[in-house]
Amino acid sequence: MSSFRKALKSQQKNHKERSQPGFRKHLGHLEKKKDYKLRADDYHKKQNTLAALRKKALDKNPDEFYFKMVSSQLKDGVHVANKAKGTEEENTEEQRKVMRTQDIRYVEMKRVAEGKKIERLKSELHLLDADGKQRNGHTFYMDSKQKVADFDLASHLDTAPELVDRVYNRPTLHTLESKTIQGAVEPLSIKKLARQRKHQYKILSQRIDREKKMFVIGQKIQTRKDLHDKNKKVKVSKETVNASAVYKYEAKRKR
């Protein structure tokens, strides 16, 4: 019976809706009933939402305390949530840009290259007088308090008093008397070498920071790839700027 009805409908005349008259073409497309229904439903939905919000505002007790009062504040007429203490931003803008555009193999390649440059700089500088480096201690033991009072560091180390504060390149008096000084001896040359050494330490510090950032970015990309695994997992710690998120996976026996 249904197939018969379909066959009858196929022979029916297609009734077309009236289009916009010619003298009203400047008003645009003629609105049909279905167009009006969509527009009316959207209008009534918005009016109902406004009425509900208006009623909620009228029923609100001005003396009642809300926890949002503590965790938010009004800025330019808009409520903005305060950032809780101890919470850190998950990713910096630089990290997000690299994670969107680069693959983990590229990040790992750049990290290895930075590591090799760091090792080469460390082998050249030796980090003997780097800023922030923990100074080594040298303890001398004496038999009596009188020897402690008469103790002279320069004579004990057999070097010139001007060289006592040096961590490296501290020749003895015999070496100073028997051999000629090699290298820069003028004050201007010494200052120039000190500036160059300081600049090299600065470059080394920047490369170490860059290598750490690459390591963190690589960990975050790998963690996002591991999340596509269908095994059950539990989030142990949140993602921060300096570390990726940590997940604990369910132990699954392999066949």
ABEGO torsion letter per residue (X at the ends): XAAAAAAAAAABBBBBBBBBBAAAAAAEBBBBAAAAAAAAAAAAAAAAAAAAAAAAAAABBAABBBAAAAABBBBGGBBBBBBBBGBBBABBAAAAAAAAABBAAAAAAAAAAAAAAAAAAAAAAGGAABBGBBBBBBBBBBABAAAAAABBAAAAAGBBAAAAABABGBBBAAAAAABBBBEBABAAAAAAAAAAAAAAAAAAAAAAAAAAAAAAAAAAAAAAAAAABABBBBBABBBBAABBBBBBBBBBBBX
